[in-house]
């Protein structure tokens, strides 16, 4: 039984995050890609290759075999329509699973795009209507395969000027290693393995900072199964976005916040004079450990005064209000092998849709976790609001992923804006269990 997570937000700053507090917070990222804007009339592009690779996961020991899409960060701008080319050098079919990309039905894995077989390649367009921090992985067909695989950040910049000095990505990944150094994939029995965590492919990351500098750090939880809490010591942490969508800015109490598997958070940090170096800690439900440091630079302050408080990030145009009174309301049980939830290997669009909604209508989903442990729900195609218990409002941020404690129900609402067929994913926070899928339709 995993230990409960506790986040103590009192003045003692003891980092012992509480699962219920973590879930309330949830319910409350190198090389560059081959981006080639060679001529103004040509769209940007990226060439991806699913291939075997090596990653150092044991100090002083041989590197571990993993699968990856390359050690790169995809970077574009809002409104770009990049041409994505994918080549498959792996011995199994693959599909790109985009997390947080709304309204692109043609890129939906297993629905809009079939899995890509070994030695094959394809090119498709990925319209990017929203700025934000997104994610791509090979988790669907590869779940339970022989090799663990790496995720790939996708950063879509705002067209407006954002008042930060630096924009950094922290991609946090988790691995289960056997005694011989082999990394097992999610869906396999982790007995006898030990957890290892990396940030941008390294054990730790040191980030030099100057006094009065403003940092934007994009944290990505690319762990397959773990809800994590992150704490940035000695700094005020302004949360600006969750799951790629701007939030009403707020201070993370005690510098700590939580992310479900696949969840993302954009935070701003203003380095106050005299702060010194500080650690960034991760808590995975078992223990807290440092994964990065903000290291005080010997250079003089970057400016004579601190910047004024940052305004909210530019809106991506999601609706200000949702009509809950006339919403389509659907009960969706998850966890504990619920009917119609299928693993990727047997999933297909011929299975019954979980629900069908008319375009423009508000949809409210009541998500009840029937499992004996926390389960994670991820909605493709649209972002949602987490509703208050009394159905009289919602939390001031958008999400595409939510963790739900055992036996609990959470209700979410979204505007069914984009026509198409969209996936829903559910998985328990247990390494050995499979990811399960259903789909819904907007017509």
N, C-alpha and C positions, 0 to 999 in steps of 0.2 A: 504494500500500500504506500503510495507516494505521500510525502509529508505535505501538510497544508501550507499554502503560501500566505504570508501575512505582511502587509505594508503598514508599518508604523509611521504615522504622519505627525507625531508629536515632536517636541523640540529636541528629544535625545537623538533623533536621526538614526536609530538602530534600523538596519535594513533587514527586516524579517517579513517580507510581503505575505497577506492573508488572502486565501483563494477567493473568498467572497468579495473582498475589497478589489482584488485584481479583476474579477469578473464584472464588478460594478464599474470599474474604470474602463473595461472594454465595452460594457453596455452603456456606461456613461460616455550604403549602402553599402596600377590597373592600366588595363589597356583600353583603347578606345575602339569602337566599332568602325567598320569601313563605311562611314558616312561620307557620301560623295556628291556634294552639290556642285558638280563640275561645271555645269552651265546653269544659268538662272532658270531656264525652261525645264530643266530636269528635276524630278522629285528627289529628295534625299533617299538613301537606301542603306541597307545593312545586310551583310552576308553572314549567316549563322551556319555552323556546322556541328551537328551532334556527333561527338566522337569520344573515344576513350582518352583518358588523361591521367595525370598523377597530381596528388596534393599532399604536401607535408603535414601529417597529422600526429606524428610522434617525434619529439625532439631527439636528434641524434640517430634516428632510425630511418630505414628506406621509406620513400614516399608511398602513399596508398593509392591504389587504382580506383578511379571514380569516372563517371561519365559527366560530360559538360557540354555547354554551348560556347565555350571559350571564356577566358578570363577578361571580360570586358563589361562596360556599362553602355547601354544604348542611350543616346541623348538626342532629343529632337525638340521642336517647339510646338506649342499649341497651334493646331490648324495644319500641321504637316500631314502628308499622306505618304509615308515612306514605303518604298518597295522592299519587302522582306524576302530574302532568298534563304531557304533552309535546305541543307544537304545532310543526308543521314549516313554516317559511317559506322553506325552501331549494328549489332546483329539482330536487333529487334525493331519493330515498328515504333515510331515516336510521333508525338503531337505536341505542339506548343500550347501550353496552358497559360493564357494571359490572365493576370489577376488585376481587376480594377478598370479594364478597358470597356467602357459602356457603349452600347449601341452598335457594335460591329458584328452582326450576325454571321457574316462570311468567314470570320476567324474563329468561331466557336468550335473548340475541339470536339470531335466525334459527332457533331451535329452539322455545323457549317463546313468543316474540313475533316476529311477522313485521315486516319493515321498514315504516316509516310513510311513506306517499307524500306528495308535495308538497301543501300546503294542508290536510292532514288533522291530526287531533289524537286523543289517547287518554288515558285515565286508568287507572292500575293501582296495586295495593298492593305495597309493598316491605317485607316483614318484616325487621327488623334484629335478629337474634339475637346478634350479636357487637359489642362495642365495638372501636373502632380507627380507623385512617386508611385510607380507601378512595378510589376514583377512578372517574370516569365519563367516557367520551369517545364520539366519533362515528366511531371509526377503522375500523369494519368495512365497511359499504357505501360509505363515502366514500373508501376507500383508492384512490389513483390519480386522484381527482377533481381538478377545476380549482383548488380552493382548499384551503389548509391550514386545520386546525381546532384550536380550543383544547380543553383538558381541563377537568374540573370536579371539585374536591375534594369528598369526602363524609366528614365527621367525625362519628363516632358516639361520644358521651361515655360513660364509665363511670357507673354509678349510684352507685358508691362515691366517697368524697372522695379526690382525688389531691393529694399534697403538693407542688404547684407554685404559683408566684406568677403565672405567665402561660403561656398555651397558644397558640403561634404556628404557622401553617402556611406553609411555603415550597413553592409549586408552581413547579417548574423546568421550563420549556418550551424547545424548540429549534426553530429555523426555518432554512430554506435560502432565501436571497434572491438573486434575479437582479439584474443591474445597474440595472434600472428600478425596483427595490423590490418586485417581485412575489414573494410567498412560494409556493413550490411544495409540493404535498402529497407525502407518502411514496408510493413506488411509481413516481415519475417520475424521469427522469434529472437528477441534480443538477449536471451539468457546467456550469461557469461561475457557480455560485452560491457564496455565502459563508455560514458558519454564524453565527447570532445567538442569544443565550440571554436569557431573561427570567425574573424571579422575581415571581410574582403580577402578571404583565403589565408589569413595569418592568425597565429595564436593570440596576438595582441596588436593593438594599433596605438602608436603615440602620435598625437596631433599637437604641434607647437601652436600656441596662441599668444597674442599680444594683449596688453591691457587696453580696455575700451574697444576691443574688436567685437563685432557681431558675427556670430556663426549661425548658419542654417545647417542643421544635421538631419539627414533623412535616415531614420532607423527603419530597417526592414527585418522582420522576423521570418526568416526562411527555414526555421526548424520545421520538420514535417509534422510533429505531433505536439510540441510543447507550447503551452501558454507561458510566457515569460514576463517578468517585471524587470524594468531597467531603472537605474538610479544614477544620476549625475551629481556627484558630491560637490558641495561648496558653491553651487551656482543656482541662480534662479532660472528655471526652465519654462519658457513660454511655449505651450503647445499651440501650433498654428494649423495643423491639418491631420486628419486621420484617413487612412486608406485612400490617399490621393486627392481628397476633397477638402477645401478650406473649412475650418471650424471657426466659431467665435473664439478668439484667442483667450487662453486662460493659463494661470500658473499651475504647474504640476506640484502638488503638495509634497514637500520634502524632496523635490527634484525627481520624484518617481512616477512612473506610468507603466501600464501593462499593454501587451500586444498578444493577440491570438496568433496561431500559426498562419503565416501569410499576411499578417497585419502590418501596417506601416504607420509611422508617425513622423511628421516634420516638426522640429522644435527649433526655436531661436534661443541662443545663449549670448548675453552681453557680459564680457569678461570684466568684472569690476577690479579696480586697482587693489593690489595686495592680496588677491585671491590665491595666487600660487598654483602649483600643480594639483590636479584632482583626478580621482579615478571614476571610470564609468563601470558600474557593476551590473551583472546579469544574475537573476535568480530564476532557476528553472523548476522550482518546487521542492528541490532537495537542499540546495545550498547557494549562497551568494559567492560570486567570484569576479575578479576584475577582468574585463575584456579589452579595455582601452584606457588611455589617459589623455587628459588635456594638460599639456606640459607648458609651464610658464616660460615664455621666451625672454632672452636677455635684451632684446631690442626695446627701444623706448615705446611708450604708448602710441597706438596708431592714430590717435586724435586727442586734442586737449580736453574734450568733454565727452561724456557718454551720449550716445544717440538717444533721440526722443523715443518713447515707446512705439513699437511697430504697429501699424494698422493691420487689419485682417488682410489675408491674401486675396487677390482678385477672384471674384466669383467665377465659377465655371458655368453658371447659368442654370443650376438645379433649382427647382421651384421653391419659392419662399414659403408657400403654404401647401398642405395636403388636405384634401376633402375626405375626412374620416367618416362623415355621416353617411355618404353614399358608397363607401368603399366595398369592394369585393373582399369577403373575409373567408380565409381558408385555414383549416387546421392541418399542420404538417408535423407529425411525430417523427423524431429522429432517434438514432441509437438503438441498440439491442435488436438488430436485424429486423427493422420495420419493413412491412410489405412494400413492394415496388421499388425499394432502394437496391441498386445493383452495383457490383464491382465493375470497373471499366472493361474488363475482359468480356463480360456478357451484356453490357449496356448497349442499347441501340435506340434510335428514334422510333422504332416500331413499338416500343413499350408505351403504355398509356402515359399521357401528360399528367403531371400533378395537378395542374389547373390551366385554364385558358382565360385570358383577360382581353377586353377590348382596349385598343390603344387610347390613351388619355385618361383611363380610369385609375383611381387609387386602389392599391391592393394592400390588404393587411394580412400578414401571416402570423399565426399563433404557433410558435415552435416549442414543442414539448420534448424534453430529453428523457427518454425511457431507459437510458443506459445507467449503469451503476457508477459511472465516472463522468467527468466533464466531457461534453461533445462540442465540436466546432462546426458551424454552419457557414457556408460561403455561397453567396448569390452572384451569378454571372449576369452581365447585361445591364444591370441597374444598381445604383447605390440606394441605401435605405436609411430611414430614421429609426432609432430605437424609441419605442413609445413608453410613456410614463405608465405606471401601474393603473392609474384611474382612467386611462384613455383620454386625458384632457390636455395632452401636449407631448413633446418629444425632446430628447437630448439635443443640445445645440451643435451637433456635428453629424456628418454622414459616415456610414460604414459600408463595407461590402462583406465583412466577416464578423461573426460574433461567437463567443464561447458561452455555453449554457451549462450550468452546474447540474449534477445528477438530480433527476426528478423535478427540475424547475421548468417553468414556461416563460418565454420572452416573446413579446409581440413587436413586430417590425412593420413599417409601412413604406411603400415606394410608389412613385408615379410611373405607370406602365407606359413609358414614352416611346420605346423603340420596338417596332414590329420585328418578329423573328422567333426562333426557338433558342432557349437559353438553358444552360445547365444550372443545377443546384448541387453542391457537394456537402457531404456530412461525414465526419470521422471522429471517433473517440480519441481522447488523449492517451492512447496506448500504442506503443510502437508496432506491435504485432498485428493490430487489426487493420483490415483493408479500408481504403477510401471508398465511399459509396456515392452513387449518382442517381439523380432524377432530372426531369426537365419540365419546363413550363413554356407556354406559348403566349405571345402578344400579337393580336390580330387586328 
